[in-house]
Amino acid sequence: MVCALCQNHMKTSELIYLDNNATTRVDPAVVDEMLPYLTELYGNPSSGYRFGQQVGKALDKARERVAHLIGCEPGEVIFTSCGTESTNAAINSALLMDRDRQHIVTTRVEHSATLKHCETLAKQGHEVTWLGVDEKGQIDLHELEKAIRPDTAIVTVMWANNETGVLFPIHEIAEIVRKKHVLFHTDAVQAVGKIPLNLAESKINFLSLSGHKLHCPKGVGVLYVNKRTKFAPYLIGGGQENGKRAGTQNVPSIVALGKACEVAGHNLHHEKTVVRKLRDEFEKGVLTQIEGAHVNGDTEHRLPNTSNLAFEGIDSEGALMLLDQNHICCSSGSACTTGSVHASHVLKAMGLSDERARASLRFSFSRFNTHAEVEKALEIMPKVIGKLRRIAMAA
């Protein structure tokens, strides 16, 4: 569940936003880049006259910027509406390419864009193999290899978990899948812009990313399709995106995504050092000051910005409310499952009890967070957790 702004419409300056895996603040440089395409440069990029062609060139530039960040060729970049569309399109394409291959392999800790889609496909008659994870949130590569069958259409495994930040060994997984002559897709929505990627040196067929995790406006994403991979379009119509995704392009948001990718590339070292330091400072402070606090997931192989913490004797929903009142935004899991009455499927798959899963909070940082915000959050956290424990004991 993601916190809501206080009813008195708090000033943004009062907000300590630690939920960057849910969405990110739009970079002012990104806003500046996209504004002309919301005002005077409103042409249709598919038009044959110069006004439209000028807008089309902006799409080409954005495509090049995205390709540079993820290490691929511009022609392998397909613009979509979001990460969910990209993921759905990759899976559907694999199923359409070979009617004799209708089996899917995925994990139990995927984002709902994969999880719910595969559940729906299973109801429609497709067979899905769900791979489990260990207590650190990691999968067994031998189990993965054994799960791939002659009728497997696609293996889809996320690069970085959105709740715990745990990184899967994607290049090793891709190698295993390629040797089995099966297509491989990775949901890299949380990974892009936080860790270096070079798809030209990988065995990945499809990759999904989403702009609003990269300090870009919501409503734009990318599906990477390796140039040697056959692809069946998800949306059919006017033939935009080189015939791979029909529909007039969302030019302002695509331009914004291109700029966001350029800025993200310049800040990869910052993510690895400064953002990681903020995360580690916060995590160490919490573990030191609050008894009965624990880190969930692999602490070695994870994103530099994410910390998933369990607090004995509390309920995360109550914690989110109190933290919200103190102007701190964090979450108890994926923003896409807000309002769910169930404990996190990711933490449950890791073998955590219902009690621990319901006592867990995710904190995720970005380059817009500051040391002062971490210090303030560390003043507030012990008070909130202490109050919740007193209330629980009294009840």
HELIX and SHEET records of a PDB file:
HELIX    1   1 THR A   12  GLU A   14  5                                   3    
HELIX    2   2 PRO A   28  MET A   34  1                                   7    
HELIX    3   3 LEU A   35  LEU A   38  5                                   4    
HELIX    4   4 ARG A   50  ILE A   70  1                                  21    
HELIX    5   5 PRO A   74  GLU A   76  5                                   3    
HELIX    6   6 GLY A   83  MET A   97  1                                  15    
HELIX    7   7 SER A  112  LYS A  123  1                                  12    
HELIX    8   8 LEU A  141  ALA A  147  1                                   7    
HELIX    9   9 ILE A  170  LYS A  179  1                                  10    
HELIX   10  10 LEU A  199  GLU A  201  5                                   3    
HELIX   11  11 GLY A  211  LYS A  213  5                                   3    
HELIX   12  12 GLU A  241  GLY A  243  5                                   3    
HELIX   13  13 VAL A  251  HIS A  266  1                                  16    
HELIX   14  14 LEU A  268  HIS A  270  1                                   3    
HELIX   15  15 GLU A  271  VAL A  275  3                                   5    
HELIX   16  16 ARG A  276  GLN A  289  1                                  14    
HELIX   17  17 SER A  316  GLN A  325  1                                  10    
HELIX   18  18 ALA A  335  THR A  337  5                                   3    
HELIX   19  19 HIS A  345  ALA A  349  1                                   5    
HELIX   20  20 ASP A  354  ALA A  357  1                                   4    
HELIX   21  21 HIS A  371  ALA A  394  1                                  24    
SHEET    1   A 2 ILE A  16  TYR A  17  0                                        
SHEET    2   A 2 ILE A 328  CYS A 329  1                                        
SHEET    1   B 7 VAL A  77  THR A  80  0                                        
SHEET    2   B 7 GLY A 221  VAL A 225 -1                                        
SHEET    3   B 7 PHE A 206  SER A 210 -1                                        
SHEET    4   B 7 LEU A 183  ASP A 187  1                                        
SHEET    5   B 7 THR A 152  THR A 156  1                                        
SHEET    6   B 7 HIS A 103  THR A 107  1                                        
SHEET    7   B 7 GLU A 127  LEU A 131  1                                        
SHEET    1   C 3 ALA A 293  VAL A 295  0                                        
SHEET    2   C 3 THR A 306  PHE A 311 -1                                        
SHEET    3   C 3 SER A 360  SER A 364 -1                                        
END                                                                             
